[in-house]
Amino acid sequence: MVAHQRNRVKDVKEELWGAVERPAEMVKEYPFPSMLLMFGLGLGVGVLVTQTLCSSLMETFEEPTMTEKMRRQVYDALSHVLPASTLRQIQNYTSS
């Protein structure tokens, strides 16, 4: 049983090396699986490149948190009602 498994592993290795040595023949023999393999590789590389580019762009642009957005909205609403001196005190209180 062990000898059979070794022979099978050996056969698979030989088949893989044969495929590496003759890629044009493999594509002619198996066009659809070859196309799917190349499509998958292209898609994978595209996803990796896109994530790399987008992550570097997102580092330069930090979106404010929900708390910061709410604080700005409240501050803008109060700026129309309260005097400037009171707004400065509120701003000093919230920034620390």
Contacts in CASP RR format, 6 or more apart in sequence:
PFRMAT RR
TARGET T0000
AUTHOR 0000-0000-0000
METHOD contacts of the structure
MODEL  1
MVAHQRNRVKDVKEELWGAVERPAEMVKEYPFPSMLLMFGLGLGVGVLVT
QTLCSSLMETFEEPTMTEKMRRQVYDALSHVLPASTLRQIQNYTSS
19 26 0 8 1.000
26 34 0 8 1.000
27 34 0 8 1.000
64 72 0 8 1.000
71 94 0 8 1.000
75 87 0 8 1.000
75 90 0 8 1.000
75 91 0 8 1.000
78 87 0 8 1.000
78 90 0 8 1.000
79 87 0 8 1.000
82 90 0 8 1.000
END
